[in-house]
Amino acid sequence: MCGERILKDWKSLREVICLAWLKTLAETYDVYGHLAGVDKNEQAVLLPISHSTFNAQIEVAIDLDGNFQSSKRLEKGSDVVTIIPVTKDSAAKASGITPHPLCDKLCYIAGDYTLYTGDNKEKYFEAYLRQLEDWAESEYTHPFVQAIYKYLEKKTLIQDLVTKGTLELDGGGRLTDNVKIQGLGQTGANVRFRILGSDSSGEVWKNQELYKQYSSYYQQKLADKKLCYASGKIESCSDKHPSKIRNSADKAKLISGNDESGFTYRGRFVSKDQAVSVGYDTSQRAHNALRWLIQKQGYTRDESAIVCWMANRDMQIPDITKDSVNGFGDIDDIDFDFDSLDTYESSSIRKHDTGKYFAEQFNHAVNGYAGKIKQDDKIVIIALEAATTGRLSIAYYDEMGGRQYIDAILNWQNHCNWRRTIKVGKPEEEKRKVTCECTPSPRDMALAAFGVQRSEWLEADAGLLRATVKRLLPCITQRSAKIPSDMIRAAARRVSMPQTMSNFVWYNDVLCVTCAMIRFNYEEGDKKMDDFLKENINDRNVLFGRLLAVYDFMEQCAMFEKDENGKVKEQRMTNAKRYWNTYSRRPAKTAKTIEENLNAYEKKLNGYQRKKFEEWTGEIMGHMTIKEYDNRALSEMYIPAYYQQMEYMKNELWKKNSKGEINNE
């Protein structure tokens, strides 16, 4: 008795811990259930219960009396994705005779398949027709189903397709696979039906009433009722669950127990039912909802899938996989007009401060959106990745209240932002580049830490990117979490190698992103990055970072020469950047080398510039004690020091000349 009670309690605990995601997704399906099967604005379609999709190669048109009318091939690029009724066996079929209930391959639905191919598939056709007949004669029948049954029982499908030229025969009168449809041999073609003469469009794969009739028909056919671990109800359970979760070609499953000779469940359980028991209806709703959410608003890159959604009502939420501006930019409720930037940029007032103007306008729009989030709203985040070839794993899962989520997002975006150039705009619009303070996306951070520039942009191993993005998710959703220090150190090492990438990529995608990551971990309580140089005025790492900026900017100013046509002469990489990596590891020794190389450049500076550089160098060295001026490797804190010192000097020299006038150059 004691052992049985322990087992029951353990099962209940397992329900809560392991299947919370399944229950939540099933509830999400109920919220959006009115959209099931609705094709709207070419967006992803939420599949009805007991339905799946395939790519059709042939479309056959018949009338309501079951008479053949016409047929055509469906080529790539056309509307080939077709919603079809399925059984739990046919949806998971790999071998054996498991026909779909309505639309299927030629070998199942063509009674004359054996005649035209020589391949005996009579049992396939018989199983299909018997299953279709049962539906056509049930109380859940539909005129379309009856018409298709009347036509296919004539066993003339391939004959009709050949007569119309949709299929081709070889010299021996056999169906040849040398002729391809969408790259597939003719014998393996999928067929869908269109019914002519009906009041509706006749597209069988888009008929809402047909969806409902089949779902009701198949539900009453199910038996084997047990306790569903996800819903807690007694319902018809299934050990076969849907695939095609990340995309239509995805064969990996989240729940699978087909390995009866290995270690999928053996060693701990006698049968797969002891490991987990999930209701068919619950599984269908959960998997269909997850598939739809990923297609509609998910992040699918680097062999992973991440999606975040509001589970209790239909409302768009920020996409945490994008940078802060684009994460909010796709939300209809965000009242921000990107066209206002054009008007602002063309005005003479604050013309050089577009980034600040953008931030003010955007923050105003975000705060307006945040006010629409309710206290009882429920936000869910799930991340999937391939565990093996045929199985998916849940790499990250979290549920939280709406206000909690928005507060966490705003905290992340307020403390992990940095001024950089991004592309903004709706997906259907031509995106524009905007320089503003924004939070990099998790993938941007992963590339900054581990990316290598091989073409125009940074690239990295997909597995490494996937693992890094997963580690960053808690930093976004949990206010107490910090960005892993090893990730910041890796990004700092990339910053120290500017010679390995273009200047734009190094500055925008590595330096600025790394500074944003450092800022997130640095800012706490009263510590703000705006006061970073003042608060760390005697810090050795900060002082060496500032000194590197002085060396770098001094040489840049000396090389900023124009040719006879007024164009800036070609500039090479500065000594500061060439020696950057060595400087970060042995700063005192390398600083002397850079100083010696700068002697020739000092002569090209005007008197005002030389005075300012001497002033800045003296001020920095005045805070550097002899003891601190050594060759210990620098921490990552020298990087924001470099950036802020550089920005300060640019404002001093590039905005004003020696007379205090605006320097337009």
N, C-alpha and C positions, 0 to 999 in steps of 0.2 A: 504493500500500500504506500509506504513511504517513497519507494522508488518511483511508483507511478505518479505520485503527486509532484515529485521533483521534476520528472520528465514533462508533465503538463505545464508547470511553472516555467521551465526552461523554454518550452515551445512558445509560450505567451511572450516571454522576453524577446525571443528571436523574431516573433511577428513585429514587435515594435521597432527593434533595431534594424533588422535587415529588409523589411518590406514597407517601411514608411514611405519610401519614394513611390512604390507601386500604388499604394492607397491614395497618395496625394495626386498622382497623375490621373488616376481613375476619376477623382473628384474634379480635376481640371477639365476632363472630357465632358463631364456633366454641365459645367459652366458654359462651354463653347459648343455643346452638342447640336444647337440649332444650325451650326455651320457645316455639319457633316454632309459631305458630298456636294457642297456648294462651290462651284467654280466662279470665283469673283476676281476680276481684274488681273487674271493670269497669275494669281497668287497660289501658294501651296494649298492643297485641298485636304481637309480633315476627313479621313476615311471613315465610312460607316462601319458599324460592327459587322464582323464576318466578311469583310472585303479587303482586297489587296490590289496591287497594280501589276501590270506587265506592259511591255512595249509590243504593240500590235504591228504586224507586217502586212496583213491583208484585211480589208474591210468588205463585208458582204452585205448587200441590200436585198431584202425580201419584203413581200407584202404581208398583211395580217392573215392571209389564208395560207401562208407557208409556201408561196411561189417565188422562185428566184427571179430577181430583177436585174441586178448589175453587181459588179465587183471592181476593186481597184487595189493597186499596191500602195503602201504607205511608205514614203521615203523618209530618210533622216531629215530632221528639221521641221517636219510637219507635226501635227498633234497626234503623236503615237502613244503617249502614256495613257493607259486605259484602266479604269476602275472595274474590277471583276469580282463577282461573288466567289468565296472560297470556303472550303471546309478546313477543320484544323489539320487534317492529314494532307490535303492538297496544298495548303499554304506552306507546309514544311517538306514537300516531297523532294526526294533525291533519287529514289529508285522505286520499283514496284508500280502497280497500277493504282494511281490516285488521281482521278480526273477532277478538274474544276467543275462546278455545277452548270456553267453556261458558256463562257468563252474559254477556249483552250487551244492547244496545238492541233495541227491537222491529224496527227495519228489518233487522237481521241475523238474528234468530232466528225471525221470523214468516213462514212461507211464504205467508200470505195478506195480507201487508202491502200489496202493490200493489193488490189487489182492494178493500181498504177505504180506501185513501188516494188512489189514482190516481197515486201517485209510483212510478215503475218502479225497484224495488230488488231485482229478481230476482237480479242478479249478487252482491249483498251476501249474500242468503240462500244461494245456491249455494256461495259461498266458505266461509261459516260451516259449512254442513252437510257439505261435503267434508272440512273440517278436523276436525270432530267425529267423523265416520265413521272417519277414520284412527285417532284415539285410541281409539274404542270397539272397533275390531277389532284393536288392538295387544295385545301381551303385558302392557301396563301399564293395561289397561282396569279398570273398576270397575262394579259393578252400577248405581250411580247414573248413571254416564255412559251406559250402555246404555239405561237407562230414559228418560233425557232425549232420546237420539237417536231411540228408537222413537216417542216422542210427537211430536217436532218434525217428523219426516219426513211426518207426516200433513197438515201445512200447515193446521191449524185453530186456531192459538193465539189470534188476535184474535177469531175467531168464538166461541170458548169464553169469552174474557174479556168480550165483549159480552153473551153469554147470562147470565153471572153478575152483570152490572151493574158490573163492575170498570172497563170502558171504556164510553164513551157515543158514540153516532153522532148526526150532525146530521139534518136533515130529508131530506137526499138519500142517507142511508145511508152516509155517509163519516165516518171518524174525525176528530173536531174538536179543534183545539187551544184552543178557547175554554174547554174544561174543563181545569183545572190539577190536577196532583198534585205537592205540595211546590213549587208555583209554576212547574212545568214543564209544557209542553204534552204531551198524551197521546202524540203520535207520537214524542216523544223519550224516552219512559220507559225506564228500566233495569229488567230483569227478573231475578229470582233464583228458584231452585227448592227445593222441599221434597219429599222422597220419603216417602210413607206406606207402612206395612207392613214397614219394615225394623227390624232389631234396635236400631239406634242412633236418635238423635233425628230423623234424616231431614233435618236442616239441612245442605244441601250446602255452604254457606259456612263450616261449622265442623267438617267431617269431616277428622280427622287423616290417615286412610288415603288419602283422596282427594288431599290435599296431596302426600303422598309419591309416589303413583303418577304424578301429573302431572309433578312435578319430574323423576322418573326418565325418563318418556316424552320430555319436551322436551329433556333433556340429550343423549339419544342422537340427537336430530334435528339438533343443531347441528353445523356444520362449520367451515371457515375457521380452522384451528388455526394460531396464531402465538405468538410470545413475548409473554407478559403482562409489561408493565413493572413492575407492582406486585408480583406473586408471584414473578417470575423463572422461571415454568414455561411449557411449551408447552401451550396450551389454546385452546379455541374463543373467539375474541375478538369483540367487538361495538363498533360505533361509536355505538350508541344506548343511552343510560343513563337510569335512572329519574329521575322528578321527584317531586313531592309530598313533599319532604324536610322542610320546616318545618311543613307541615300538609296536610290532604287536598286543599285548593284551590290549593296552591302549584305553579305550572307551571315555576318556575325550576330549572335544572339546574346541577350542579357541573362536569360534563364534557359539552361540546357542540362539535360541529364541522360544523354543517349549513350554514354560510355559505360556500359555494364561490365566491362572486363578490366577497366582501369581503376582510377582513384577519384572519379568525379564525386561519388558519395560513399563508396564502399570503405569499410574500415571504421566508419562511425555509424552508418545506418545500414539496415538490411535491404531496404528498398528506397527508390527515389521519392516515394510519397512521404516517407519519414523525414526526409531532408527539407522538402517544401511542397506545399499543396496550394495551388493558385486557381481560383475560379476562372473559367473560360471567358465569361463576360468581363470580369475585372481585368484580366490580362489584355483582352482586346481593347478596352477603353484606355488603359494605361499606355500600351505600346502605340496605339494610333495617335494619342495625344502627344507623346514624346516625339514621334516621327514628324508630326505636323509642326510642333514648336521649333524643332531643329531646322526644318526646311524654311520656315517662315522668318525666324529671327535668331537662329543659332550661329555660333562661331564654329566653322568646320575647316580647320587647317591643321597641317602637321599631323594628320591621322588621328585627330581628336575631335570631339564635339562638346561644346559648352553652350548651355542655354539657361537664361534667367527669365522668369515670368511671374506674373501675378496670378495666383491660383484661385482666388475667390471671386474675381470679377474681370470683365474685359477692359483692361487699361494698359497702355504701353508704359514700359519702365526703362530706365537708362540701361544701355548695353555696357556692362563692365569690361568687356573684351576689347573695347575701342578706347581711343583717347577721350578725354572729358568732353570736348566740343562735339565730336562726331557721335559719342555715346548718347548725347541728348538731342543731337541734330535730326535724328530720324523720328522723333516723337512729334506727333501732330499737335499736341497741346503746348509745345514749346513755341512761344510767340516771339520768334527772333527772325528778323528780315536781314538776310545776308546782303541784299542789295543796298541796304543803308550804308554799308562800308564804302561803296563806290561814291556816294554823295559826300561822305565824310572825308575820304581820301582826296577828293577834288577841291575841298575847301582849303583856304589858307590858314584857318584857325587850327592849331595843334596838329598840323599836317604830318609831323614826324612822330606822332604818338598814337598811331592807329591801334597798336596792341592794347594800350590802356583803355582806349575807347571801346574796343571790342570786349574786353573783360568786363567792363561796367555794364554794357548792354546785355551780355550773355548771363552774367550773374543775376541780373534783374529778372530775366526770363526764367532761369532755373528756380529761383525762389518762388516765382508765381506758380510754377508747376508743382513744387514741393508742397505747397499749401493745399493741393487737391488730394494728397495721400491721406487716407483715413487710418485711425489708430488700429482698427481690427483687420486691416488688409494683410494678406499673407504672401510673402515673396519666397520663391524657391529657386535654388541654383543647383544644377547638376552638371557634372563633367564626365564624359565617357571616353574610354580609350580601349584599344584592342588588347585583350589579355593573351589570346592565341589567335590562330587563323580564323576559327569559327566562333569565338566567344568575345564578348565585350565585358569590360569591368567598369564599375562606377568609381572613378578616381576621386571624386569630391561630391559631397551632397550637403546642403544646408537649407534650413527653413528659418524664417524670421518674420517679425512684424513689419508692416509697411513703413512706419515711422523709423523703426530701428534701421532698416535698410537704407532709407534716404539719408538719415543722419550719418551712417557709416560712409556712404558714397560721398557726401559733401565733405566729411572730415578727410577722406582720402584725396579728394580733388583740391581742397584748400591747402593741404600740407605736402602734397607731392607734385606740385606744378612748377613749371619753369618756362621761361620765354624761349620759344622755338617756332619754326615754320612748319605748318601742317596744311593739308588740303581739306576744305570744308565744302558743304553743300549736300543736297539730297542726292540719292543714288542715280536718279534719272536725269540729274542736271550735270552740266559741265562744272567740275569742281575747280575752285580757285585756291591759290596759296594765300595764307594769312599768317602773319607773325604775331603771336599772342602768347600769353601765359596759359598753359594748359597742362593737364596731367597725361603723361605718355600711357599708351596701352600696355598691358602686361607683355604682349609679344614684342613691343618696342624695347621694353626693359630686358627681355631675354636676348634679343639681338644685340643690344648694347653690351651685354655681358659676354656673349659667346659668339657673336656674329663675325663673319669675315667678308670683306667686299671682294667679290669675284666679277661682278658686272656693275650695273648702275647702283644697286642697293646691297645692303648687308644680307648674308645668307648664313644658315646654320643647320646642323643636323636636326631632322624633324623630331626625333625622340628626345633630344636635349631641349628643344624649344617646348615640346609638350610637357615635359617634367618641370621645367622652370615656370611656365604659365600656371601650372597646377599649384606650385608652391606659393605663388603670389596671390591666389584667390582669397585665402584667409586674411591677408593684409588689407584687402579691400573691404571685406564684409565684417571683420572683427576689429573693433577700434583698438584693442590692446595689442594686436599683432604688429610686429615690425618686419621690414624687408630683411631677409636673411643676410647676415654680414658677409658670408662667402660670395654671395651674388654681387654685392657692392664692390668687394675687392676684385672680383673678376672684371667688372665693368671699369674699375679704376685702371686695371692693367691694359684694357683696350684703349682707354683715353691716352695712356702713355706711349702709344704707338701711332701717332698721326701720320707717319710716313707710309703706312700700309693701306691708306684709303684716301679718297678725294677729300678736299678741304670741307666741302658742304656736308658730306656724310659724316666726317669726323666731328665737325662742330655741332651739327643739328641732331644727328641720330645717336651719337655716342657721348660727347661732352655734355650737352644740355640734358639728355636723358639721365646720365649718371648724376648730375647735379640735383635733378628732381628726386632721385632715389635717396641721395644723401640728406636732402632737406626733410624728407618724410621721417627718417629716423632721428634727425637732429632736433626738430621742433617738438618741444614738450614743455608744457607749462608756460613760463615767461620767455623761454628761449625761442627767438624768431630768427629766420635766415636774413631778414632785412638788417639786423644788427650784428651779423656774423663777424664782420671785420673788427668792429668795436669791441665785441665781447671776447674776442680771441686775439687781441692786439699783441700779446706776448707769446702766443702759441707758436712753437717752432715750425710745425707743419704749415700753418697758415702763412707765416712770414716767408718761408721758402716758396710757397705758391704765388704770393704777391710778387716776389722778386723775379720769378720766372715770367710773369706777365709783363713786368717792366722791360726785361730783356727782349721779349718777343715783340712788344709794341714799338720799342725803340727802333728795331731793325725794320719793322713794317713801315714806319714813318719815313725812314731813310730810303726805302725802296719805292716809295709812293711818288714816282716821277712820271712825267708826261712826255710824249714824243712831240714832233713838230705839228702833228694834227690834233693835239690836245687829248690824245687817248693815253690811258695809263699803260706804261710799259709792262711787258710780261714780268711777273714776279715769281721768284723761286721760293722754295720753302726756307723759312728762317732757321738760323742756327739753334734757336730755342726749341723749335719743333724737331729738328734733326737729332738733337741731343736729349730730347725729352725723356726717353725711356731710361737712359743712364742717369739723368738728373734725378728722377724719382727714386733711384736706388742708392746713388752716391751724390747727394746735392752739393755739398761744399766743394768737392774736387771738380765736379762738372761745371759749377758756377764760374770758377776761375777760367776754364777753357772757353766758355761762352763770352765772358768779359773780354778776353784777348781777341776773339774774333769780331767783337763789336767796335774795336778801336777805329777801324776804317770807316764805319758807318756814322760815327758821331760827327765827322766832318761835314756830312751832308745835311745835318739838322740845322735849323735856324737858331738864333740866340734864345728865343722864347722856349723852343722845344728842349734845347739842352738844359736850360734852367729848370724846367719842370721835371725832366728825368733825373737830374741831380738831386732835386728836392725830394722826389718820391723814393729814390734809392737810399738817400741819407735817412729819411724817416723810417724806412723798413729796417735798415741796419742798426738804427738807434735802439730798436727794441730787441735786437738779436744779440744775446750774450755770447761771449767767446766759447763758453761751454756748450751752447746750443748749436753753434756753427760747426757741425761735424758731418760725417758721412753715413749716419744712420738712415735707413730707408724711410721715406715719407709715408704717412698714412693717407687714406683717401681724402682727408680734410683739406689737403692742399689744392684739390681740384676746384671746389666752389670759391676758394680764395683767389685762385688764378682768374676765374671768370669775373668775379665782382671787381677785382682790381682793374682788369681789362676794360670793363664797362665804365668804371669811374674815369679812367684815363681818356677813353674815347670821348666822353662828354666834355672833358676839359679841353682837349686839343682839337677835336674834329668839329666841335660846334662853335668854337671861338678861335680867332686868330690872335696875334700878339697885341692888337689894338682893342680887343674885347668885342669885335664885331662878329656877326654870324658868318661862319666859314661854310659856304655852300658846297665846297669840294668835299 
